[in-house]
Amino acid sequence: MAKVNVKAALTAGIAAGVISGLVKLGWENLLPPRTPKRDATNPPQRLLEQLGVPKEVTHATYSYSGHDLPGVSYLVHFGFSTGFGALYSVGGQLAPWLKKGHGVPFGLGVWGAFHLGLLPALKTVPSAKDQPAEEHLSELLGHAVWMWTTDLVAAQLYHQLTNDK
């Protein structure tokens, strides 16, 4: 087995997480996972509020081109995406079996662990049986595409960082 360049894997994973986070945001514009009522306080905002962060912080927005955008939600979204991008990239270099299926099984595992397990257990989102089918479909497919993108971008960047010198 070739020596793993952890710094390159970490760099590739973080960059891939930013790009795949953008893909996931785009996906959610095409197939919104939640109704507007349930999205009035989205899961990142709700989780932060459960941790004691005031609503005026969790619902803080910034304005761009006439749109008020949920800045704090985006910080959580990209933090999650870059964190898992880094974990997947470094972990996949150290344990290549993690990359089976080009990240899709890993992404589905993250979806199951968080959206069907942890977040319902914390009462951040409804129990899995009480979530609408549209939410399950959007999140299931969105997590598959998100981590497939992470795999594709991280692999290419790792290759460029380690082999194209």
VEXDRENVEX-168977 format. One record per residue: residue in one letter; x, y negated, z of N, C-alpha, C in turn. Coordinates in steps of 0.05 Angstrom, whole numbers, padded with zeros to 5 digits, always signed. Atoms other than C-alpha are relative to their C-alpha. Example, Ala and Ser with C-alpha at 12.3 -4.5 7.8 and 13.67 -1.06 7.14 Angstrom:
A+00018+00024+00000+00246+00090+00156+00018-00024+00000S-00016+00024-00001+00273+00021+00143-00015-00022+00014
//
This chain:
M+00017+00024+00000+00000+00000+00000+00018-00025+00000A-00015+00025+00002+00025-00069-00018-00003-00016+00026K+00001+00017-00023+00042-00118+00037-00022-00021-00003V+00022+00020+00001-00018-00163+00054+00011-00027+00008N-00007+00028-00006-00007-00237+00051-00025-00012+00013V+00024+00009-00016-00055-00258+00107-00006-00030-00006K+00005+00029+00005-00045-00333+00094-00015-00004-00027A+00013+00002+00026-00064-00324+00020-00029+00011+00002A+00027-00011-00003-00124-00280+00039-00018-00019+00015L+00015+00019-00015-00147-00331+00090-00008-00025-00017T+00005+00023+00018-00140-00389+00041-00021+00007-00021A+00019-00009+00020-00176-00349-00013-00028+00003+00011G+00026-00004-00013-00232-00330+00035-00014-00025+00007I+00012+00025-00007-00244-00400+00059-00011-00014-00025A+00008+00013+00025-00246-00428-00012-00024+00015-00012A+00022-00016+00011-00291-00370-00034-00025-00005+00016G+00023+00005-00016-00337-00384+00025-00013-00026-00007V+00011+00026+00009-00346-00456+00003-00016+00004-00026I+00013-00004+00026-00363-00435-00068-00025+00017+00003S+00023-00017-00003-00408-00378-00048-00022-00013+00017G+00020+00015-00014-00442-00424+00002-00017-00018-00018L+00015+00017+00020-00460-00470-00056-00019+00018-00016V+00016-00019+00015-00486-00409-00094-00025+00007+00017K+00023-00007-00017-00530-00390-00034-00020-00023+00002L+00018+00024-00001-00558-00461-00029-00016-00001-00026G+00014+00000+00025-00575-00458-00103-00021+00022-00002W+00018-00022-00001-00607-00390-00094-00025-00007+00016E+00023+00007-00017-00651-00417-00038-00017-00022-00012N+00017+00019+00014-00675-00473-00084-00018+00014-00020L+00016-00015+00019-00699-00421-00134-00020+00018+00014L+00017-00018-00016-00728-00372-00082+00001-00009+00029P-00001+00009-00028-00740-00411-00017-00008+00023+00019P+00006-00022-00018-00737-00361+00040-00023-00006+00020R+00020+00007-00020-00784-00400+00086-00021-00019-00011T+00021+00019+00007-00849-00438+00080+00009-00028+00009P-00007+00027-00009-00844-00514+00087-00005-00004+00030K+00006+00003-00028-00876-00509+00156+00022+00013+00017R-00021-00013-00015-00824-00458+00180+00027-00013-00004D-00025+00013+00006-00769-00499+00148+00002-00028+00013A-00001+00026-00014-00788-00562+00187+00022+00000+00021T-00023-00005-00017-00739-00534+00238+00011+00026-00010N-00011-00024+00012-00695-00485+00200+00016+00016+00020P-00014-00016-00019-00658-00428+00233+00026-00012+00011P-00024+00013-00012-00591-00465+00241-00008-00021+00021Q+00009+00020-00019-00628-00523+00274-00011+00012+00025R+00012-00013-00023-00668-00477+00319+00021+00013+00017L-00021-00013-00015-00606-00438+00340+00015-00021+00016L-00015+00021-00014-00569-00502+00358-00017-00011+00023E+00018+00009-00021-00630-00526+00397-00001+00020+00023Q+00000-00021-00021-00631-00460+00435+00026-00001+00017L-00026+00003-00014-00558-00474+00453+00002-00026+00014G+00000+00025-00015-00577-00542+00481+00006-00025-00016V-00006+00024+00016-00561-00588+00423-00026-00015-00004P+00025+00016+00002-00613-00645+00422-00010-00001-00029K+00014+00001+00026-00664-00648+00366+00010-00023-00018E-00009+00023+00016-00639-00717+00344+00027+00006-00013V-00025-00008+00013-00572-00684+00329-00006+00022-00021T+00005-00023+00018-00598-00619+00298-00015-00009-00025H+00015+00010+00023-00645-00658+00252+00012-00025-00013A-00013+00023+00012-00595-00712+00234+00003+00004-00030T-00002-00002+00029-00594-00727+00160+00020-00020-00011Y-00014+00020+00014-00553-00764+00110-00015-00004-00026S+00015+00006+00024-00580-00798+00048+00018+00000-00024Y-00014+00000+00025-00557-00786-00022-00020-00001-00023S+00017+00003+00024-00591-00810-00086-00030+00000+00008G+00028+00003-00009-00654-00825-00046-00011+00024+00014H+00009-00024-00014-00658-00756-00013+00013+00000+00028D-00010-00004-00026-00651-00745+00061+00007+00030+00002L-00011-00027+00000-00608-00682+00069+00008+00008+00029P-00006-00009-00027-00599-00640+00132+00030+00006+00005G-00029-00003-00002-00525-00652+00146+00009+00021+00020V-00008-00019-00020-00521-00611+00210-00005+00029-00010S+00006-00026+00011-00555-00552+00176+00021+00009-00020Y-00020-00006+00020-00505-00556+00120+00027+00007+00013L-00024-00007-00015-00447-00556+00170-00001+00029+00010V+00003-00027-00010-00474-00492+00201+00001+00020-00024H+00001-00018+00024-00488-00461+00132+00028+00005-00011F-00027-00004+00011-00418-00474+00106+00020+00011+00020G-00016-00012-00020-00386-00456+00172-00004+00031+00000F+00006-00029+00001-00421-00388+00169+00012+00012-00026S-00010-00010+00026-00403-00379+00095+00030+00001-00001T-00029+00000+00000-00330-00398+00103+00011+00019+00021G-00009-00020-00021-00323-00357+00167-00002+00028-00010F+00002-00027+00011-00350-00295+00134+00017+00004-00025G-00018-00002+00023-00311-00310+00070+00028+00007+00009A-00026-00005-00011-00247-00312+00111+00002+00029+00011L+00001-00027-00012-00266-00249+00150+00000+00022-00022Y+00002-00020+00022-00284-00211+00086+00026+00001-00016S-00024+00000+00016-00222-00233+00048+00024+00013+00015V-00022-00012-00016-00172-00217+00103-00006+00029+00007G+00008-00027-00007-00210-00156+00126+00002+00019-00024G-00001-00017+00024-00215-00130+00055+00028+00006-00010Q-00028-00005+00006-00140-00137+00045+00011+00021+00019L-00011-00018-00020-00126-00099+00109-00015+00027+00000A+00017-00024+00001-00183-00048+00101-00016-00001-00026P+00013+00003+00027-00200-00043+00026-00028+00012-00002W+00027-00012+00001-00261+00000+00039-00022-00021+00005L+00020+00021-00004-00296-00065+00062-00009-00012-00027K+00007+00013+00026-00295-00088-00011-00015+00018-00019K+00015-00018+00017-00333-00028-00037-00026-00014-00010G+00024+00013+00011-00390-00051-00083+00003-00030-00003H-00006+00028+00005-00356-00118-00093-00014-00019+00019G+00011+00017-00020-00383-00146-00028-00029+00002+00005V+00029-00001-00003-00456-00130-00039-00008+00015+00026P+00007-00014-00025-00460-00077+00017+00007-00017+00025F-00008+00017-00023-00422-00125+00064-00021-00022+00004G+00020+00021-00001-00471-00181+00047-00027+00010+00011L+00025-00011-00010-00531-00136+00059+00002+00007+00030G-00005-00005-00029-00500-00116+00126-00002-00025+00016V+00002+00026-00013-00493-00189+00145-00030-00008+00002W+00029+00007+00000-00566-00201+00125-00015+00017+00022G+00013-00017-00020-00590-00141+00166+00007-00007+00028A-00009+00006-00028-00548-00158+00227-00011-00026+00010F+00009+00026-00009-00569-00230+00229-00030-00005-00003H+00028+00007+00005-00638-00237+00197-00020+00021+00010L+00018-00021-00010-00667-00170+00220+00006+00007+00029G-00008-00008-00027-00628-00162+00285+00004-00023+00019L-00008+00020-00019-00593-00219+00321-00019-00024+00002L+00016+00024-00001-00635-00279+00302-00029+00006+00010P+00025-00007-00013-00702-00244+00318+00003+00006+00029A-00004-00006-00028-00673-00218+00383+00003-00025+00017L-00003+00026-00014-00654-00289+00402-00025-00017-00001K+00025+00016+00005-00724-00313+00381+00005-00025-00016T-00007+00022+00018-00691-00360+00331-00019+00001-00024V+00019-00005+00022-00735-00330+00276-00019+00021+00009P+00019-00021-00007-00796-00285+00279+00012+00028-00003S-00010-00028+00003-00786-00210+00286-00002+00008-00029A-00001-00008+00028-00771-00175+00221-00027+00007-00011K+00026-00008+00010-00841-00147+00216-00019-00024-00003D+00016+00024+00002-00870-00217+00224+00010-00020-00021Q-00010+00017+00022-00827-00248+00169-00014+00007-00026P+00013-00006+00025-00862-00254+00102+00018+00015-00020A-00015-00015+00020-00841-00209+00044+00018-00018-00017E-00015+00019+00017-00818-00270+00005+00027-00008+00014E-00024+00006-00015-00768-00286+00061+00020+00023-00002H-00017-00024+00002-00741-00215+00061+00013+00002-00027L-00010-00002+00028-00734-00215-00015+00021-00021-00005S-00019+00022+00005-00700-00283-00018+00026+00004+00015E-00024-00004-00016-00652-00268+00039+00016+00025-00008L-00013-00024+00008-00636-00197+00017+00016-00005-00026L-00013+00005+00026-00620-00217-00055+00021-00023+00003G-00018+00023-00004-00588-00283-00033+00026+00009+00014H-00024-00009-00013-00540-00248+00014+00017+00019-00018A-00015-00017+00019-00521-00197-00040+00015-00018-00020V-00013+00018+00020-00506-00253-00091+00021-00017+00014W-00019+00016-00016-00471-00295-00037+00026+00016+00004M-00025-00015-00006-00422-00240-00018+00013+00011-00026W-00011-00008+00026-00413-00216-00091+00017-00024-00010T-00014+00024+00009-00392-00288-00107+00026-00003+00017T-00023+00001-00018-00346-00288-00046+00022+00019-00009D-00019-00021+00009-00313-00223-00070+00014-00009-00026L-00011+00008+00026-00303-00249-00141+00020-00023+00003V-00017+00024-00003-00274-00316-00121+00024+00006+00017A-00023-00006-00017-00231-00290-00064+00020+00018-00013A-00019-00018+00014-00201-00234-00106+00016-00016-00020Q-00014+00015+00020-00183-00282-00162+00020-00019+00013L-00018+00018-00013-00154-00334-00115+00024+00014+00014Y-00021-00015-00013-00115-00282-00075+00021+00009-00021H-00018-00008+00022-00086-00256-00141+00017-00023-00009Q-00015+00023+00009-00066-00325-00163+00020-00010+00022L-00018+00009-00021-00035-00342-00095+00023+00019+00005T-00020-00020-00006+00005-00278-00091+00015+00011-00024N-00013-00013+00024+00022-00256-00163+00008-00019-00022D-00005+00018+00022+00026-00317-00207+00021-00021+00008K-00020+00020-00009+00088-00350-00177+00022-00004-00021
//
